[in-house]
Amino acid sequence: MKEHGNVLHKLDGQKGELVTTVVQAAFQFFKLISERQLTWLLKHKSQVIDAILNALCALVEAASQPDHAELRRELEKFYLDVMGITVDLSAVLIPMMPVKGDWWLIVVVPGVTYNQIIANLRTLFPVWVHIQDLDKAIDITKEQRRAVNEPYAVWVRATVEADPDNAGRSAIDLTGTLQITLMERLLLEGVYFRRTGKHLDVRTATLCAGSRSSDGGVQCTCWGCDVDRLVVSWYSPGYAYNFLRSRSVFC
């Protein structure tokens, strides 16, 4: 009985902490809206309640998903063994995995640079990059996602060749959609190689439409079978061809 009471007390404390978090978020929200918007919200209280409940229910559903502990451990080991970084990914929020198909998980952690990834991938296999300093070449302000203060996770389709649905679609064509960044693609190559001893994009190339270089170009990657190395090159944002395909992400 005493044990049950302690559990209930703990749950009450957690609920109180969550309520405090929600209230703090509400105060932040109120700072962003105008008097006219506030008046409109007051006149539509039922819609406000429904919107809040729907948002919280979506989060609860996400929290009910598998924690993917095995994938977390695999990625932690990759960062340690290949990147030389000790990371704890147990608390990373992993988005809901799409229902249909098979998926690979990518987790990007703060502080990792493009040059660092390239240098460490070269301990696994040869890499050719069209420019010496990728960190200077990539415009981080134009990347769709960036791990600034905490890690983030995305899902990509588990296919060796880049998404056939994106064949013949340029980076401009894909504007407004969630696409893989160059950093995500490079990390995926390393994880996939460690897992299988094989490479991605042996017949196609991944257009990293989630990234842009400082001159507006779009990076792409593939395994160059003729040169037996990972190739990092670039195309103009309007260039489209059947072999050049972005990988859509879910996050």
N, C-alpha and C positions, 0 to 999 in steps of 0.2 A: 504493500500500500504506500509506504514511504517512497519507494522507488518510482511508482506512478506519479506521485505528487511532485517529485523532483523533475520528472520529464515534462509534466504540464507547466511547471513553473518556467522551465527553460524555453518551451514553446511560446509561452506568453511573452517572455523577454524578447525572443526573436521577432514575434509579431509586432511588438512595440517598436523595435528598431526599424522594421520595414515601414510601419506607419510614419515614423519620423522621416524616413527617406522620401516617402511619397509627398509628405507635407513640404519638405524642403524643395522638392522638384516643382511643386505647385507655386511656391513663392518665386522661384526662378522664372517660371512661365509667366506669372503676372507682371514681371518686370519688362517682358517683351511685347506685351499687347497694349493697344491703345484704349482710350476710354470708350470709343465707339465699338471696338471689338468686345470689350468687357460687357457693355450693355447688351450686345447681341447674344452673348453667351448666357447672360442671366435670363434672357427671354426664352432660351432653348435649353433649360436645365436637363431635361430628359435625354437630349442628344449628347450633352456633356457627360452625363453618367454612363450612357451606353458606350461612348468612345473610350472612357477611362477603363470600364470593365473589359471591353474588347482588347485593349492594349495589354492589360494585366493578364488576361486569360491567355493571350498569345505568348507572353513571357513564361507563364506557368507551364504551358504546353512545351515550350523549348526546354524548360528545366526538367521536364519529365522524360526527355530523350535520353538515350544511353550516354554514359559519360565518356565512352571511347577511350577507356583507360589504356588499352593495348597500343592504340595509335599514339596517344600522348607519350607513352614510354619510348616507343620507336623514335619519335621526333626528338625527344630529350637526348636519346643516345646518339642520334645523328648530329645534333648540335655539339655534343661533347666530343665525339670521336672525330668528326670531320671539321667542324668550325672551331673547336677548342673552347667552347663556351658552355658553362654550366647553367642550365635553365630549369625552372620548375614550371611545367605547363599544366599542373593539376587544377589551377583556378581559371585557366583560359576559357572564355565563353565560346563554345563551339556552336555555330548555327545549326538549325535543324537540317538534317540531311534530306535531300529530295527523295521522294518515295520511289520513283521509277529509276531503274538503272543502277550501275555500280559507280562508286565515287572515291576519289582520293582526297585526303585532307592535307592542306598546307597551313602551317603556322609560321608567321613572321614575327620575330622578336625585335625590340628596340635596340638601336646601337649598331646593328649589322649594316655594313656598307657593301656596295657592289664590288669594289675592288677586293674586299675581304673574301667575298663568296667566290669570285673567280680564282683567287690565289689558292683557296682551299679545295676547290673542285679540281684544280690542276694536280693535286696530290692523288686524285683518283683516276683521271684520264686527261688526255690532251685537250686544250681549249684554245680556240682562235677567236680573238675579239677585234673588230674593225677599228677600234680606237684604244689607245693605251690606258687612258684614265676614264673609266665609266662613271665614276662619281661626279666628275666635272661635266660629262656629256649629258647625264640625265637631269631633267628639270623636275625636281621633287615636288614643286608646287603644282605640277600638272598630273601627278600620279593619282589614280583613283583611290588608293589606300596607302597608308604609311604607318608603320608602328612607331609612334612617337613616344608615348609614355607607358604603353602596355602592349603585350602581344595581341595579335588578332588571328582569326582562323577563317579560311574559305574552303569551299568544296569545288573540285573540278571533276569533270567526267573521267572515269578510269579508262581512257583509250590511249593506245600508243601513239596513234596519229591524231593530230589536232582536229577539233570538232568539224565534222563534215557539214553541219548546218551553217557554218560560217565560211564555207568555201566561196571564193569570189567576192567576198565582202571586205571592203577597205576599212581602215580605222575610222574614216569619216562616216561610212555607212553604219558603223556600230556605235556612233555617238549616242549617249544616253543609256547605254546598256552596260552591265557589269562584265568587264573583261579582265583577263589575267594581266598582271604587271610583269615586267621583266624580272624583278626580284623573286616573285612567286614562281615563275617558270624556271629560273636557275636553281632554286631550292628544290623544286619538284624533280628536276633532273638528277640531283644528287641523291635524294631519298630513293627514287626509283632505281637508280644504279646500285645503291647499297642493298636494296631489297631483292633485285633480280640479276644483277650483273649485266643488264642490257640497257639500251638507250631509247629515248623517245624521238618521235619525228624522224624516222629513218627514210620515209618517202615524201613527207610533207614538211612544212615549217610552221612553227607557232608564231603568229603575229601577236606581239605583246601590246595589244591595243589599249591596255590600262595604263601605259606609260608613254611619255614623250621625251625626246631629247631636247636640248636647249635650242636647237635649230628647227624644231617642229617635227623631226623625223620620228618614225616608229620602229623600235627594235624588233628583231625576230631571231629565233633560235631554231636550230635543227642539228641532227647528228649527220655530219658529212661523211657518208660511207666511203667516198672516193679518197678522202684525206684522213679518215679514221680519227675524227676529233669533233668536239662540240663547236659549232660555229655560231657566233653572235654577230649579226649584221643589222642592216636597217633598210627601210623603204620610206618613200614619201607617204603621208597620211591618206592620200587619195588613190594609192596604188592598190589594185585588186587583181588576183589571179587564183586559179583553182587550187594550186598547191599551198597557197599562203592562207592560213586559217587561224583566227584567234581562238582561244579557249575561253568559253564563257564560265564565269564563276558564280557561286551562290554563297551569300553571306548575310 
